[in-house]
Amino acid sequence: MFGGPPPQPSPAELKAQEEEATLTVQRVITFSILLYLSPFAVKSIQNLI
């Protein structure tokens, strides 16, 4: 605001940020699937016991 716009990130910084964002999205999808399947896994284990 007072000092002008921040400097543009370097190509290496942009690539690192994109990789981190991709990894975050993959983790969210993975954990969402695991949370969705966890009740079925618990029920299957209870049936075995």
Phi and psi restraints in degrees (range 20) as a CNS / XPLOR table:
assign (resid 1 and name C) (resid 2 and name N)
       (resid 2 and name CA) (resid 2 and name C) 1.0 -96.4 20.0 2
assign (resid 2 and name N) (resid 2 and name CA)
       (resid 2 and name C) (resid 3 and name N) 1.0 -26.4 20.0 2
assign (resid 2 and name C) (resid 3 and name N)
       (resid 3 and name CA) (resid 3 and name C) 1.0 -99.6 20.0 2
assign (resid 3 and name N) (resid 3 and name CA)
       (resid 3 and name C) (resid 4 and name N) 1.0 6.0 20.0 2
assign (resid 3 and name C) (resid 4 and name N)
       (resid 4 and name CA) (resid 4 and name C) 1.0 88.9 20.0 2
assign (resid 4 and name N) (resid 4 and name CA)
       (resid 4 and name C) (resid 5 and name N) 1.0 179.2 20.0 2
assign (resid 4 and name C) (resid 5 and name N)
       (resid 5 and name CA) (resid 5 and name C) 1.0 -70.6 20.0 2
assign (resid 5 and name N) (resid 5 and name CA)
       (resid 5 and name C) (resid 6 and name N) 1.0 152.2 20.0 2
assign (resid 5 and name C) (resid 6 and name N)
       (resid 6 and name CA) (resid 6 and name C) 1.0 -68.3 20.0 2
assign (resid 6 and name N) (resid 6 and name CA)
       (resid 6 and name C) (resid 7 and name N) 1.0 158.6 20.0 2
assign (resid 6 and name C) (resid 7 and name N)
       (resid 7 and name CA) (resid 7 and name C) 1.0 -66.0 20.0 2
assign (resid 7 and name N) (resid 7 and name CA)
       (resid 7 and name C) (resid 8 and name N) 1.0 149.8 20.0 2
assign (resid 7 and name C) (resid 8 and name N)
       (resid 8 and name CA) (resid 8 and name C) 1.0 -68.3 20.0 2
assign (resid 8 and name N) (resid 8 and name CA)
       (resid 8 and name C) (resid 9 and name N) 1.0 138.6 20.0 2
assign (resid 8 and name C) (resid 9 and name N)
       (resid 9 and name CA) (resid 9 and name C) 1.0 -67.3 20.0 2
assign (resid 9 and name N) (resid 9 and name CA)
       (resid 9 and name C) (resid 10 and name N) 1.0 149.2 20.0 2
assign (resid 9 and name C) (resid 10 and name N)
       (resid 10 and name CA) (resid 10 and name C) 1.0 -72.4 20.0 2
assign (resid 10 and name N) (resid 10 and name CA)
       (resid 10 and name C) (resid 11 and name N) 1.0 162.6 20.0 2
assign (resid 10 and name C) (resid 11 and name N)
       (resid 11 and name CA) (resid 11 and name C) 1.0 -57.7 20.0 2
assign (resid 11 and name N) (resid 11 and name CA)
       (resid 11 and name C) (resid 12 and name N) 1.0 -35.2 20.0 2
assign (resid 11 and name C) (resid 12 and name N)
       (resid 12 and name CA) (resid 12 and name C) 1.0 -67.2 20.0 2
assign (resid 12 and name N) (resid 12 and name CA)
       (resid 12 and name C) (resid 13 and name N) 1.0 -39.6 20.0 2
assign (resid 12 and name C) (resid 13 and name N)
       (resid 13 and name CA) (resid 13 and name C) 1.0 -66.8 20.0 2
assign (resid 13 and name N) (resid 13 and name CA)
       (resid 13 and name C) (resid 14 and name N) 1.0 -40.6 20.0 2
assign (resid 13 and name C) (resid 14 and name N)
       (resid 14 and name CA) (resid 14 and name C) 1.0 -61.5 20.0 2
assign (resid 14 and name N) (resid 14 and name CA)
       (resid 14 and name C) (resid 15 and name N) 1.0 -43.3 20.0 2
assign (resid 14 and name C) (resid 15 and name N)
       (resid 15 and name CA) (resid 15 and name C) 1.0 -63.8 20.0 2
assign (resid 15 and name N) (resid 15 and name CA)
       (resid 15 and name C) (resid 16 and name N) 1.0 -41.9 20.0 2
assign (resid 15 and name C) (resid 16 and name N)
       (resid 16 and name CA) (resid 16 and name C) 1.0 -63.7 20.0 2
assign (resid 16 and name N) (resid 16 and name CA)
       (resid 16 and name C) (resid 17 and name N) 1.0 -40.2 20.0 2
assign (resid 16 and name C) (resid 17 and name N)
       (resid 17 and name CA) (resid 17 and name C) 1.0 -66.8 20.0 2
assign (resid 17 and name N) (resid 17 and name CA)
       (resid 17 and name C) (resid 18 and name N) 1.0 -39.8 20.0 2
assign (resid 17 and name C) (resid 18 and name N)
       (resid 18 and name CA) (resid 18 and name C) 1.0 -65.7 20.0 2
assign (resid 18 and name N) (resid 18 and name CA)
       (resid 18 and name C) (resid 19 and name N) 1.0 -40.7 20.0 2
assign (resid 18 and name C) (resid 19 and name N)
       (resid 19 and name CA) (resid 19 and name C) 1.0 -65.0 20.0 2
assign (resid 19 and name N) (resid 19 and name CA)
       (resid 19 and name C) (resid 20 and name N) 1.0 -40.5 20.0 2
assign (resid 19 and name C) (resid 20 and name N)
       (resid 20 and name CA) (resid 20 and name C) 1.0 -65.7 20.0 2
assign (resid 20 and name N) (resid 20 and name CA)
       (resid 20 and name C) (resid 21 and name N) 1.0 -40.7 20.0 2
assign (resid 20 and name C) (resid 21 and name N)
       (resid 21 and name CA) (resid 21 and name C) 1.0 -64.5 20.0 2
assign (resid 21 and name N) (resid 21 and name CA)
       (resid 21 and name C) (resid 22 and name N) 1.0 -41.8 20.0 2
assign (resid 21 and name C) (resid 22 and name N)
       (resid 22 and name CA) (resid 22 and name C) 1.0 -62.5 20.0 2
assign (resid 22 and name N) (resid 22 and name CA)
       (resid 22 and name C) (resid 23 and name N) 1.0 -44.2 20.0 2
assign (resid 22 and name C) (resid 23 and name N)
       (resid 23 and name CA) (resid 23 and name C) 1.0 -63.4 20.0 2
assign (resid 23 and name N) (resid 23 and name CA)
       (resid 23 and name C) (resid 24 and name N) 1.0 -39.4 20.0 2
assign (resid 23 and name C) (resid 24 and name N)
       (resid 24 and name CA) (resid 24 and name C) 1.0 -63.2 20.0 2
assign (resid 24 and name N) (resid 24 and name CA)
       (resid 24 and name C) (resid 25 and name N) 1.0 -44.1 20.0 2
assign (resid 24 and name C) (resid 25 and name N)
       (resid 25 and name CA) (resid 25 and name C) 1.0 -64.0 20.0 2
assign (resid 25 and name N) (resid 25 and name CA)
       (resid 25 and name C) (resid 26 and name N) 1.0 -41.7 20.0 2
assign (resid 25 and name C) (resid 26 and name N)
       (resid 26 and name CA) (resid 26 and name C) 1.0 -62.7 20.0 2
assign (resid 26 and name N) (resid 26 and name CA)
       (resid 26 and name C) (resid 27 and name N) 1.0 -41.0 20.0 2
assign (resid 26 and name C) (resid 27 and name N)
       (resid 27 and name CA) (resid 27 and name C) 1.0 -64.4 20.0 2
assign (resid 27 and name N) (resid 27 and name CA)
       (resid 27 and name C) (resid 28 and name N) 1.0 -42.4 20.0 2
assign (resid 27 and name C) (resid 28 and name N)
       (resid 28 and name CA) (resid 28 and name C) 1.0 -62.0 20.0 2
assign (resid 28 and name N) (resid 28 and name CA)
       (resid 28 and name C) (resid 29 and name N) 1.0 -44.4 20.0 2
assign (resid 28 and name C) (resid 29 and name N)
       (resid 29 and name CA) (resid 29 and name C) 1.0 -63.5 20.0 2
assign (resid 29 and name N) (resid 29 and name CA)
       (resid 29 and name C) (resid 30 and name N) 1.0 -44.4 20.0 2
assign (resid 29 and name C) (resid 30 and name N)
       (resid 30 and name CA) (resid 30 and name C) 1.0 -61.2 20.0 2
assign (resid 30 and name N) (resid 30 and name CA)
       (resid 30 and name C) (resid 31 and name N) 1.0 -48.6 20.0 2
assign (resid 30 and name C) (resid 31 and name N)
       (resid 31 and name CA) (resid 31 and name C) 1.0 -68.7 20.0 2
assign (resid 31 and name N) (resid 31 and name CA)
       (resid 31 and name C) (resid 32 and name N) 1.0 -31.2 20.0 2
assign (resid 31 and name C) (resid 32 and name N)
       (resid 32 and name CA) (resid 32 and name C) 1.0 -64.6 20.0 2
assign (resid 32 and name N) (resid 32 and name CA)
       (resid 32 and name C) (resid 33 and name N) 1.0 -42.8 20.0 2
assign (resid 32 and name C) (resid 33 and name N)
       (resid 33 and name CA) (resid 33 and name C) 1.0 -64.4 20.0 2
assign (resid 33 and name N) (resid 33 and name CA)
       (resid 33 and name C) (resid 34 and name N) 1.0 -43.5 20.0 2
assign (resid 33 and name C) (resid 34 and name N)
       (resid 34 and name CA) (resid 34 and name C) 1.0 -62.5 20.0 2
assign (resid 34 and name N) (resid 34 and name CA)
       (resid 34 and name C) (resid 35 and name N) 1.0 -41.7 20.0 2
assign (resid 34 and name C) (resid 35 and name N)
       (resid 35 and name CA) (resid 35 and name C) 1.0 -65.7 20.0 2
assign (resid 35 and name N) (resid 35 and name CA)
       (resid 35 and name C) (resid 36 and name N) 1.0 -35.9 20.0 2
assign (resid 35 and name C) (resid 36 and name N)
       (resid 36 and name CA) (resid 36 and name C) 1.0 -66.0 20.0 2
assign (resid 36 and name N) (resid 36 and name CA)
       (resid 36 and name C) (resid 37 and name N) 1.0 -39.4 20.0 2
assign (resid 36 and name C) (resid 37 and name N)
       (resid 37 and name CA) (resid 37 and name C) 1.0 -85.2 20.0 2
assign (resid 37 and name N) (resid 37 and name CA)
       (resid 37 and name C) (resid 38 and name N) 1.0 -14.2 20.0 2
assign (resid 37 and name C) (resid 38 and name N)
       (resid 38 and name CA) (resid 38 and name C) 1.0 -60.8 20.0 2
assign (resid 38 and name N) (resid 38 and name CA)
       (resid 38 and name C) (resid 39 and name N) 1.0 -40.0 20.0 2
assign (resid 38 and name C) (resid 39 and name N)
       (resid 39 and name CA) (resid 39 and name C) 1.0 -62.3 20.0 2
assign (resid 39 and name N) (resid 39 and name CA)
       (resid 39 and name C) (resid 40 and name N) 1.0 -36.7 20.0 2
assign (resid 39 and name C) (resid 40 and name N)
       (resid 40 and name CA) (resid 40 and name C) 1.0 -66.6 20.0 2
assign (resid 40 and name N) (resid 40 and name CA)
       (resid 40 and name C) (resid 41 and name N) 1.0 -38.8 20.0 2
assign (resid 40 and name C) (resid 41 and name N)
       (resid 41 and name CA) (resid 41 and name C) 1.0 -66.4 20.0 2
assign (resid 41 and name N) (resid 41 and name CA)
       (resid 41 and name C) (resid 42 and name N) 1.0 -42.6 20.0 2
assign (resid 41 and name C) (resid 42 and name N)
       (resid 42 and name CA) (resid 42 and name C) 1.0 -63.6 20.0 2
assign (resid 42 and name N) (resid 42 and name CA)
       (resid 42 and name C) (resid 43 and name N) 1.0 -43.1 20.0 2
assign (resid 42 and name C) (resid 43 and name N)
       (resid 43 and name CA) (resid 43 and name C) 1.0 -64.7 20.0 2
assign (resid 43 and name N) (resid 43 and name CA)
       (resid 43 and name C) (resid 44 and name N) 1.0 -40.0 20.0 2
assign (resid 43 and name C) (resid 44 and name N)
       (resid 44 and name CA) (resid 44 and name C) 1.0 -63.8 20.0 2
assign (resid 44 and name N) (resid 44 and name CA)
       (resid 44 and name C) (resid 45 and name N) 1.0 -41.4 20.0 2
assign (resid 44 and name C) (resid 45 and name N)
       (resid 45 and name CA) (resid 45 and name C) 1.0 -66.6 20.0 2
assign (resid 45 and name N) (resid 45 and name CA)
       (resid 45 and name C) (resid 46 and name N) 1.0 -40.3 20.0 2
assign (resid 45 and name C) (resid 46 and name N)
       (resid 46 and name CA) (resid 46 and name C) 1.0 -64.2 20.0 2
assign (resid 46 and name N) (resid 46 and name CA)
       (resid 46 and name C) (resid 47 and name N) 1.0 -35.1 20.0 2
assign (resid 46 and name C) (resid 47 and name N)
       (resid 47 and name CA) (resid 47 and name C) 1.0 -69.2 20.0 2
assign (resid 47 and name N) (resid 47 and name CA)
       (resid 47 and name C) (resid 48 and name N) 1.0 -29.8 20.0 2
assign (resid 47 and name C) (resid 48 and name N)
       (resid 48 and name CA) (resid 48 and name C) 1.0 -74.0 20.0 2
assign (resid 48 and name N) (resid 48 and name CA)
       (resid 48 and name C) (resid 49 and name N) 1.0 -28.1 20.0 2
